[in-house]
Amino acid sequence: MPETYRTAYLDVAPNPGDLANLTPKLIDNLLTFEGWSDAQLGSITAPTMIVQAHNDVAPLEHVVAMTRAIPNAQLLALPGGHGSYLGEAMAAIPGSRLPTYATGIMLDFLNAK
């Protein structure tokens, strides 16, 4: 686990000793998760916005298909890589205004009535 994430986890974890169990569980989840069926995605009734970068972990085509499977879902596709559009600690681009724009769009979605 990168030191930035390790430190952040330890700063807020109620049981810091659990860190040794967290990383293997995260890796296992990434390697074994098979996704959701179109029927499962189609059953989502909550307002949904999927946020993805063009060079993110999942292929953009996959995220477009997920968006189409969820009734009335919206897709926010942003330039960059995983986390850079949010200014994430390991992917932030110094001086980028993209996190401000992305956050504004997401807040508009969350605040919509």
Secondary structure, DSSP 8 states (H G I E B T S, - for coil): --HHHHHHHHHH-SSGGGHHHHHHHHHHHHHH-----HHHHHT--S--EEEEEEESSS-HHHHHHHHHHSTT-EEEEEEEETTGGGT-TTT--TT-SHHHHHHHHHHHHHH--
